[in-house]
Amino acid sequence: MSRRLCETRDIAFLDLTHTDKVDPKRFWAVDGFHPGTFGYVVMADAIMRLLFDGAKE
């Protein structure tokens, strides 16, 4: 739903919770719901790449 809404409004969408590149055991905290320390690093990296790529345009 979020992805489709962003597409209709020409807004960049970044799915920070589904990635095949990261081991889920490392990404999620012990509760299995919130990102752990490594998960937040992965998310921050993805956000920075999106921001810097957008700034180049």
N, C-alpha and C positions, 0 to 999 in steps of 0.2 A: 504494500500500500504506500509506504513512504517513498519508495523509488518511483512509483507511477506519479505521485503528487509532485515530486521534484521535477520530473520530466515535463509535466504539463505547464510548469512555471519557469522552465529553463534555469533550474537551480542545480548545482552540482550535488550529487548524492554519493556519499561514501559509506559503504557498509562496513562497519567496524567490528562486527560480531561474527561474520562468516568468512573465514579464509582457509584455503587449503594449504597455505604455505607455513602454517604454524601448528605445532603439536597442541591440541586442546588442553592437555594436562599442564602445559607450561603457560598457556594463555590465561586460563581461569584461576580464580582464587580457590581456596579450599571449599568454600560454600557452593562452588559450581555455578554460581549466578553472576557474580561480579568479576571483572577482570582482576588478575593479580598484578604484581609489579611488572612482570614481563609483558603482560597483556597491555598495560598502559603505555609501555615503551613502544610496542607495535602500533598502537593506536596513534600516539603522538607522531611517530614517523610517517604514518599514512596521511595524517592531517597536514604535516609540514610539506610533504611532497605535493599534495593537492594545492596548498596555498602558493608554493613557489612556482608550480607549473602554471597556475592561473595568473600569477604576476607577470609571467613572460609574455602573455598574450596581449 
